Amino acid sequence: MTLNKHSTKQQVSYFFALSLVAGWILFSLLQFKTLSNFGLDLITASIDTIISNLCLAGTGFIIVNNMRYYLPGKEKYWYVVVLSLGLSAVWLITARGIIWLFLHDNESYMLMLSQSLFIRYAMAFLLLGCITMVSLLWYTQQNETAAQERKQELEQLAKDAELFKLRQQLQPHFLFNSLNSISALAGSQPEKARHMIQQLSDFLRGTLKKEDQEWVPLKEEIAYLQLYLDIEKVRFGHRLETQIMVSEAAGQALIPPMILQPLVENAIKFGLYDTIEAVTISIEASMTNHDLSIIVTNPFDENSLPMGKGTGFGLSYIQRRLFLLFGQTGLLKSSSQGQLFIAQLSIPQTHLEEQTMLS
């Protein structure tokens, strides 16, 4: 996408330069034709045209180059008028002086040149005024576009920094739980502790690989999530059961990496922490209206939840991350039906397709 923008800018810049050159050539031809119609011979008309327009091109270059490095603010309209008047006078004096060096012996031409000074000055003022105004508008637009791009880059950097901060908050949250479980198993069940360390190593290795991935297929994320569930099953043993149902179409859908783990971790936290019975965590994924819908359910005992306690870091992490990625609220909904807590996650696939086309 960046390369396309750069290429488009170059094309527009070339078009701007070619437009100025084409206008200069057209004006030169018109001047030569006008001088020929007034009875000047070919050599005299050519010398007048070449000298006048070379000086005019030099003056126009000064204007364009000046606008590149200095753009007037509130005084820009007065600046255009004063600059055009001043440079038109400089052009007229310079061009007349150079022409005199070549054609001062031609008295009839010099008389005609003196009589046409006002017209020449007026034409130069109009032409240089147009060049000044076009250059002013061009570079003003360029600066505004560059400023808008810098603003978007800063916003993107801020968004990426917040997403990174959220991810960094998520990892310690999970690591502390896993390390505590490993510590508890090390004395009584060392084999399980070693097995859990190996699983944790595989899980973290996969996390590092996902750092550079923006979107992943759901089936890949489910396979990665299974590593997390294996670790949790070592902690909770037979008490943790899982049921995963993913349709074929949903498995191909794209999601942000590592967005399911906090959702499932939240389900485990509120489903198993306050009970000694076996608990089934259900994960169901399907396509709904071209969007990926993921539903995670877990049983819970509402009487065991402290008053005012929310649904934990996991859900707030997902809500914030989805808002940063999609700019929408309401993509994560939660509700309870009897003794079941239900979290429904929606990932817009049409939004992702538009982003892919733009990039």
N, C-alpha and C positions, 0 to 999 in steps of 0.2 A: 504493500500500500504506500509506503514511504517512497519507493522508487517510482511508482506511478505519479505521485504528486510532484516529485522532482522533475520528471520528464514533462509533465504538463506545464510546469512553470517555465522550463526552458523553451518549449514550443510557443508559449504566449510571449515570452521575451523576444524571441526571434521574429514573431509576427509584428510586435511593436517596432522593432528596429527596421524591418523591411518596409513597414508602412511609412516611416519617416524618410527612408531612402527613395521609395516610390513617389512620395509627394515632392521631394526635392527634384527628382528627374522630370516630373511633370511640369513643375513650375519653370524649370530651365528651358524646356521645349516651348512652353507658352511665351516666355520672354524672348527667345530667339525668333519665334514666328512674328511676334509683335514688332520687334526691331526691324525685321526684314520688310514688313508691310509699310514701315515708315521710310523706306528707301535706302536703308543702310546696306552696304555691300556685305558679302558673305564673311569676309575676314573681320571687318569691324564689328558686325553683329556677333560673331563667334567670340571675339576677344571680350566684348562687353558682357556677354552671357556667362562665359567661363569665369571671369574674374569676379563678377557680381555674385554668382551663385557659390563659388568656392568660399568667398568671404561669408556669405549667408550660411553655408553649411558649417563653417567654423563657429559662427555665432550661435547657431542652433546647438552645436555640440557643447558649447560652454553652458547653455541653459540646461540641457539635459543632465550634464555632469553635475551642475550646481544643485539641481533638484534631488539628485541621488544622495547627496550628503547633507543638504539643508532643506527642510520643508517648513515654510512659514506657518505660523499658527493663526491667530485671529486676524492678523493683518495681511492674509494671503491675497486678497483681491487687490488691495493697494500695491502689494508687492509685485503682482503680475503686471499691472499697468506701468509702474515705475521702471521695472526691469525691462519691459518691452520697449518703452520710450527711450531709455538710456542706451540699450544695446542697438536699437535701430539707428540712433545717431552715430554710435561708434562704427557700425557697419557702413553707413553712408560715407562717412569721412574716410574710412580705410579703403573702401572700394573705389571711391572717386580719386583718391591719391594714387592708387596702383594703376587705374585706367589712364590717368594723366601721363604716367611714365611711358605707356605704350602708344597713346593716340593724341598726344598734345599737339602734333603737327597738323592734325585734321581739324581745322577751325570750324567747319560746319557741324561736325559731330560734337565738338566741345560745346558749341552754342546750344545744340539740342540737349546735351547732357545737363547743362546748367538750367535749362527751362523745365527739365523733367525731374529735378531733385525732389520737389515736394511730393510728386506722385510716387517716386521710388521710395521715399521715406514712409509714406502712408502704406504702401504695399508691404514694405519690410515690417512695419509695426503690426499690421494685421497678421502676417505670417508668423512672426516671432511671438506675437501674443497667443496665437493658436498653439504653437509649440510649447510655450510656457504653461498654458492651461492644461494641455494634454499631459505634459510631463508631471505637473503638479497632481493631477487626478491619478495618474498611473502609479507614481511612487507613494501617494497617500494610500491607495488601495493595496499596494504591496506591503506597506508597513502595517496596515490593519490586518491583512491576512497573516503576516508573520506573528503579530501580537496574538491573534486568535489561536494560531497553532501552538505558540508558547504556552498560552493559557490552558489549552487542551492537554498538552504534554505535562504541565504541572498538575492538572487535575488527575491525569492518569497515574502519575508518579505518586500522588497522595493516596489514590485509591489502591494502587499496588502495595504501598507501604502499610495501609490499614489491613489489607488482606493478609499480608505477610505477618503483621502483628497478631492478627486473629489466629493464624496457623501456629505461630510460636506459642500462643497461649494454650492452644489445643494440645500440642504435643506433651508439655510437662504435665498437663492434667491427666493424660492417659499413662504417661510413664510412671508417675508417682503411684498410681493404683497398681500397675504391673510390678514395680519394684517391691512394693509392700507385700504383694502376693508371693513373689519369689522368696522374699525374706521369711515369710511365714512357712513356706514349704521346704526351705533349705534344711531345717532341722528334722522334721518329721518325714518328709517325702523327698529326699534329695534327687531321685530320678525324675520326678515330676518337675522339680525346680530347674534341673538342667534342660529338660525338654522345653520348658517355658522360656528359658533364656534363649534357646535356639530359635524358637518361634518369634520371640521379640526381636531378635537380630534380623530375621528374614523380613519382618514387618517394617522395621526402621530402614532397612536397605531399600525396600520398595518405596518408602516415603521419600527418600532422597531422589530416587529416579523420577518420581512424580512432580518434583519441584518445578521442572521446566515444561510440564505438559499443561496446556490451558483447558482442554476438554478431553475426556476419555469415554469410550463406549461403556454403557452400563454393565455389560457382561464382564468387562475387565475390572470394573470397580467392585462388582460382586465377588469376583475371585480374590481380589485384594482384601475385601471385607471379611472373607472366610478366614484369612490369617488372624485377623483381630478376634473373630469369634472362637477360633481354636485356642487362643490365649485365654480368653474369658472362660472357656469350658474347663481349662486346667484349674482355674481359680474356683469355679463353682461346681465342677463335677457334673453328676447326673441331674442337678437342680436346674441347669440351663439347657433348654431345648430350643431349636430354631426351625422355622419353616419358611423356606424361600421359594416364591413362585414368580417367575419372570417370563413374560410372553416373548416370542421370537422377535417381534417388532420392537418391543421395549428394550431388549438386549442390545440392539444396534443403535439405540438413541444415545445422544451425547449428554454428559453431565460434567459439572466441575469436579475435579478429583478430590477425594477425601471428604466429600460432603455428607456421605451416609454414615460414616463412623460415629460422629457425635450424636446423630439421631438414634442409632442403635445403642450407643453407650448410655444415652439418656433413658432408653427403654429398659436396659439392664439395671441401671441404678434404681429406678423407681419400681421395677418389677421384682427384683430379687433381694435388695438390701434389707427389707423388713419382713422377710418370710423365710421359712425353712422348707417350704414345699417346692415341688418342681414347677417351673414356669416356662411357658412357650412364647418366644418372641417371633412374631410373624412379619415377614417382609413380602409385599406383593407389588409388582410393577406391571403397568400396562399403558397403552397409548390412549389418550382421551382428547378428542378434538385436536389432533396433531401435536399435542403436548404430552410429555412423559409424566405419568402420575405414579408416585411411589407412596405406598401406605404402610406404615410401621405400627403395629399394635402390640401392646403388652398389658397383662393384668396388673392391677395395683390396688392397694388398700387405702382409700382416701382418709380413713381414720388415723392411719399411721403418719400422714404427712403433717408436719408442723404448720400452724396457722401462718398464712402470708408467704409460705415458701413457693417459689416459682417452679418452673419446669426445668431449671438448671441451666448451666452454661451452654450445653449443647444446642438447645433450641435458639437461644439468643445469638449464638455464633452463626447458625445457619441463616436466620432471618437477616442479620446484618450483611452477611456475605452475598446472599441473593440480591439484596437491595443494591449493593455495590456493583454487582455483575450485570443486573438487568434493569436497575432503576425502577423496580416495581415493588410494591408491598402486597402482602396477602398471598405470596407464593408458598408459604408454609402455614398450614392451619392445624389446630389441635382441638380435640374434643374428647369427651368421655361418654361411654355408654355402659351404664351399670358399673361393673368392675374392670372394664377395659378402657385403657387410654389409647387414643388414636391420633397419630400424627400423619398428615397428608402433605406431601411435597410435590409441587408442580414445577417442571422445567420446560420453559417455552422452547420448542424446537424451531419454530418459524423465525424467532428472533436470532437464533444461532445461524440459520441459513442466510439471513440478511447480512450478518456480520462477516460470514465467510465470503459472500459475493463482494462486499465492499473491500475486503482485504486482498 
